[in-house]
Every structure is written in C-alpha cells, then in structure tokens.
Amino acid sequence: MAGKNTEVKIISPKQVLPDLRGYTDSRSDWSQGDYLIFDTVNTIVRPATGEAEAGLYGLGIATQDAENGIPVGPYGSLATAAAATSIAMNGPIYGNTFKMVAKTGDTFYKGQPVYAHPSTGNRGVAATAAATATAPVGVYVGPITVSSAAAGTEIECLIGSAYPTSVLKF
C-alpha cells in the first residue's frame, strides 16, 4: 500500500533518532505512516514484524517512504543512486495522534491502550495484547467507542515510543 499522511493532531512531536543516516539497510522498507522499531540485533530501523518487538523497541511513525533504507524521491526511488546512503532521512515521530488500522473485530474504548498488530499491516493496532506482546504502542483517543471494527477501519491513536527503556513515553 502506498504511503499516506496519517498524522491527525500535532501534540508534542519527539524523535529518538532524528536522522536515520547509518541506521538503515536493505531491510529498511516502509511507507509514510508505518510504525517503526529499532532492531537492536542488526542496529537498523525497520517496521515491526512481531507484536513483542513493537512494544519493546518502538520508535514511532515514519514521516516518509523508504526503499532499501533510502528515501523515496518525488520521481521514484533513489535506491540505485551510488551516493544515496549519505542522504539525510527524517526519523520516526512519536507523541502525536495518528490514524492507525484497527484489528478486524476488535472493540476500542476511549483511553484504552493499543498494541501493535503487524499482521494487519505496519499501521495495525489491536485492542488487546497478543500472548507475545504485553507493552502497548499507544492509546486510543478517538471520540467514540469502536465496536467490532470492520476490516480496514482507521482509528485515532496517540502513539508513543518505547525505545530505549521499553517503557512507553509520549
């Protein structure tokens, strides 16, 4: 799915890694609006592949598209440019409200913690923690209760960062 701006409210934007130069590689493919983590084993930034790592190593929401760890330019990817690795790339933002994709069938109540749900996509959130994930990535801040979310339902969530302490902060 093509990236899109999912930011709803600018509250208190913060960044753990403001410049991703040197923090990406060929596994660093994402779209604007995706929830990103810091992979401590490979020391790169990439989308979460599991619920647990999102709650432990979460950085926030991508502000631009990346392909092979290189920003995607306005006329296509710069991924084949020899000097592209020296291009600055804005890091993920947390502390703001973003539209996230609700896990199908889940019910979200105002003020409820939300948990990463990568199988819904890199913007997916669930109302309850998976067995492998106990740390939330944000809080549902929408104006109404969403009962039994239909597939593709977007909900407003205040997104935090857990890295480097594994404690969610805004």
C-alpha positions in Angstrom: 0.0 0.0 0.0 1.3 3.4 -0.9 2.3 5.7 2.0 0.0 8.4 3.1 0.0 11.1 5.8 -1.7 9.6 8.8 -1.0 12.4 11.2 -4.2 13.8 12.8 -3.1 16.0 15.6 0.3 17.5 16.4 0.6 17.5 20.1 4.2 17.1 21.2 6.4 15.7 18.4 9.6 14.0 19.5 12.2 11.7 17.9 14.6 9.2 19.4 16.6 9.2 16.1 16.1 12.5 14.2 18.4 11.4 11.3 18.4 7.8 10.1 21.7 8.1 8.2 23.6 4.9 9.1 20.6 3.3 10.7 19.1 1.6 7.6 19.9 -1.2 5.2 18.1 -3.3 2.6 15.6 -4.5 5.2 14.5 -0.9 5.8 11.5 -0.7 3.5 8.5 1.3 4.8 5.8 3.7 3.8 4.9 7.0 5.4 2.6 6.3 8.3 4.2 2.9 9.2 5.1 2.2 12.8 8.9 1.6 13.0 11.2 0.0 15.6 14.9 -0.1 16.3 16.3 -3.6 15.6 18.9 -3.9 18.3 20.4 -7.1 16.8 21.1 -5.5 13.4 21.2 -1.9 14.6 18.8 -0.7 11.9 15.4 1.0 11.8 12.6 -1.1 10.2 8.9 -1.9 10.5 8.0 -4.3 13.3 7.5 -8.0 12.3 6.1 -9.1 15.6 3.9 -7.6 18.4 6.5 -8.0 21.1 9.3 -6.1 19.4 7.0 -3.2 18.7 6.2 -2.7 22.4 9.9 -3.1 23.4 11.7 -1.2 20.6 9.1 1.1 19.1 10.3 4.5 17.8 7.1 6.0 16.3 5.6 6.7 12.9 7.6 7.1 9.6 7.4 10.5 8.1 8.5 9.5 4.6 8.7 6.4 2.4 11.9 4.4 2.3 13.1 1.6 -0.1 16.2 -0.4 0.8 16.9 2.2 3.6 17.0 5.1 1.2 14.3 7.9 1.0 12.0 7.6 -2.0 12.2 10.7 -4.1 9.3 12.6 -5.7 10.1 10.9 -9.1 10.6 7.4 -7.8 13.2 5.7 -5.6 16.8 6.9 -5.2 17.8 3.4 -4.2 20.1 2.8 -7.2 22.0 6.1 -6.8 25.6 5.4 -5.7 25.7 8.4 -3.3 22.3 7.9 -1.8 23.5 6.5 1.5 24.7 9.9 2.5 21.3 11.4 2.2 19.7 12.5 5.4 16.4 10.9 6.3 14.0 12.1 8.9 13.5 9.6 11.8 10.1 8.4 13.1 8.0 10.7 15.2 6.0 9.9 18.4 3.9 12.0 20.8 1.3 12.9 18.2 -2.1 11.4 17.1 -2.1 9.2 14.0 -4.7 7.2 12.1 -3.9 3.5 12.7 -5.7 0.5 11.2 -7.8 -1.4 13.7 -7.6 -5.2 14.0 -10.8 -6.6 12.4 -13.4 -7.5 15.1 -11.7 -5.6 18.0 -13.6 -3.1 20.1 -11.8 0.1 21.1 -12.8 2.2 24.1 -11.7 5.8 24.7 -8.4 5.9 26.6 -7.6 2.2 26.1 -4.0 1.2 25.4 -3.4 -0.2 21.9 -0.9 -2.9 20.9 0.9 -3.3 17.6 -0.7 -5.8 15.2 1.8 -6.3 12.3 -0.4 -8.9 10.6 -2.9 -6.1 9.9 -0.1 -4.1 8.3 2.6 -1.7 9.5 -0.1 0.6 10.8 -2.1 -2.1 12.5 -3.2 -1.9 16.2 -5.1 -4.4 18.4 -7.3 -3.7 21.4 -5.6 -6.5 23.5 -2.1 -7.7 23.7 -1.0 -10.8 21.9 0.5 -13.6 24.1 3.9 -12.4 23.0 3.3 -8.7 23.5 2.5 -7.0 26.8 3.6 -3.5 26.0 1.3 -1.0 24.3 2.4 1.3 21.5 -0.2 4.0 22.2 -3.6 4.9 23.4 -6.9 5.1 21.5 -8.0 8.7 21.6 -10.9 8.6 19.2 -14.2 10.4 20.1 -16.4 7.2 20.2 -16.2 3.6 21.1 -15.5 1.4 18.0 -17.4 -1.8 18.4 -16.3 -4.8 16.4 -14.1 -2.9 13.9 -14.7 -3.7 10.2 -11.7 -4.6 8.1 -9.7 -1.5 7.2 -11.2 0.7 9.9 -8.9 3.6 10.7 -8.9 4.9 14.3 -7.1 7.8 16.0 -4.3 6.8 18.4 -1.8 8.8 20.4 1.5 7.0 19.5 4.4 6.7 21.9 8.0 5.3 21.8 9.3 2.5 24.0 13.0 2.6 22.9 15.4 2.5 24.7 13.8 1.7 28.1 10.8 -0.5 26.9 8.6 1.9 28.8 6.0 3.8 26.7 6.5 7.5 26.6 4.8 10.4 24.9 
